[in-house]
């Protein structure tokens, strides 16, 4: 991991930083329409997963899988969408969105379907209190 890591400005503006995992920074997208989280490897000058070194690719897959499983358990979704687009924000970041057959965009992708619905400070704190202790317990076991 690079000491010069800096989160892309648009991600800083659109998300809450929740935690630092061994490789990635975990963000909560400020859209309460979906449980929408983003993993950003703390590595500079990387736009795509294949550009990570082999060990970081493996660590990323571990963190992404662990996060996906935890989110599906916590939010009881119908489907986990994991996507790395990078067309607007080139810094490597991977979306993890819990989808429900009842959500406003189902079955379409979430992008461009509706305006973001920001969280209240209280809602963000509830999400943190639900997820962060479980994330800590998992990462401390490793």
C-alpha positions in Angstrom: 0.0 0.0 0.0 1.2 3.5 -0.8 1.6 6.2 1.8 0.4 8.7 -0.8 -3.1 7.3 -1.1 -5.7 10.0 -1.4 -9.4 9.3 -2.0 -10.8 10.7 -5.2 -12.6 14.0 -4.6 -15.9 12.8 -6.0 -15.9 9.8 -3.7 -15.0 12.1 -0.7 -18.0 14.3 -1.6 -20.5 11.5 -2.3 -19.6 9.0 0.5 -18.9 8.5 4.2 -15.7 6.8 5.1 -16.6 4.0 7.5 -13.4 2.0 8.0 -10.0 0.9 6.9 -9.7 -2.7 6.1 -6.2 -4.3 5.5 -6.2 -3.2 1.9 -9.3 -1.1 1.2 -11.1 1.9 2.6 -14.7 1.1 3.1 -17.2 3.8 2.1 -20.9 4.2 2.4 -22.5 5.9 -0.6 -24.7 8.8 0.5 -27.8 7.3 -1.1 -30.3 5.8 1.3 -32.3 4.2 -1.5 -29.9 1.2 -1.4 -27.4 -0.3 1.0 -24.6 0.9 -1.2 -21.0 0.4 -0.1 -17.7 1.0 -2.0 -14.3 -0.6 -1.5 -11.3 1.5 -2.5 -7.9 -0.1 -2.4 -5.4 2.2 -0.7 -3.1 2.0 -3.7 -2.2 4.9 -5.9 -2.4 5.1 -9.7 -4.6 2.1 -10.2 -7.8 2.2 -12.2 -8.5 -1.5 -12.7 -8.2 -4.7 -10.5 -5.7 -6.3 -12.9 -3.3 -3.4 -12.2 -3.0 -4.5 -8.5 -0.1 -6.8 -7.7 -1.0 -10.4 -7.2 -1.1 -10.2 -3.4 -3.3 -7.1 -3.4 -5.7 -8.8 -5.9 -6.1 -11.7 -3.6 -6.6 -9.4 -0.6 -9.1 -7.4 -2.5 -11.1 -10.5 -3.4 -11.1 -11.6 0.2 -12.3 -8.2 1.4 -14.9 -7.9 -1.3 -16.3 -11.4 -0.6 -16.3 -10.8 3.2 -18.1 -7.5 2.7 -20.6 -9.0 0.3 -21.5 -11.8 2.7 -21.8 -9.5 5.7 -24.0 -7.1 3.8 -26.3 -9.8 2.5 -26.6 -11.2 6.1 -27.3 -7.7 7.6 -29.7 -6.4 5.0 -31.3 -9.7 3.8 -31.2 -8.7 0.2 -32.3 -10.6 -2.9 -29.1 -10.0 -4.9 -25.6 -8.6 -4.3 -24.4 -6.4 -7.2 -20.6 -5.9 -7.3 -19.3 -3.5 -10.0 -16.2 -1.7 -11.0 -17.0 0.9 -13.6 -14.6 3.8 -13.3 -16.0 5.8 -16.2 -16.6 8.9 -14.1 -14.1 8.4 -11.2 -11.0 6.6 -12.6 -9.6 5.7 -9.2 -10.2 2.0 -8.6 -13.3 1.6 -6.5 -15.8 -1.3 -6.5 -19.4 -0.8 -5.7 -21.2 -3.4 -3.5 -25.0 -2.8 -3.6 -27.6 -4.9 -1.8 -30.5 -5.2 -4.2 -34.1 -6.0 -3.4 -36.8 -7.1 -5.8 -38.9 -4.3 -4.3 -36.3 -1.5 -4.7 -37.2 1.4 -7.0 -34.8 0.4 -9.8 -35.2 -3.4 -9.8 -34.2 -5.2 -12.0 -32.3 -2.4 -13.8 -28.9 -1.1 -12.7 -29.0 1.6 -10.1 -27.0 4.2 -12.0 -29.0 7.1 -13.5 -32.3 5.8 -12.3 -33.1 8.5 -9.8 -31.5 11.3 -7.8 -29.6 10.3 -4.7 -31.5 10.3 -1.4 -29.0 11.4 1.3 -28.8 9.7 4.6 -29.5 11.6 7.8 -26.6 11.6 10.4 -28.7 9.3 12.5 -29.1 6.8 9.7 -25.4 6.7 9.1 -24.7 6.1 12.8 -27.1 3.2 12.8 -25.4 1.6 9.8 -22.0 2.1 11.5 -23.2 0.5 14.7 -24.6 -2.5 12.8 -21.6 -3.1 10.6 -18.4 -1.9 12.2 -18.3 -4.2 15.2 -18.9 -7.2 12.9 -16.2 -6.0 10.5 -13.8 -5.6 13.3 -14.6 -9.1 14.7 -14.0 -10.6 11.2 -10.8 -8.8 10.4 -9.3 -9.4 13.9 -9.8 -13.2 13.4 -7.5 -13.2 10.4 
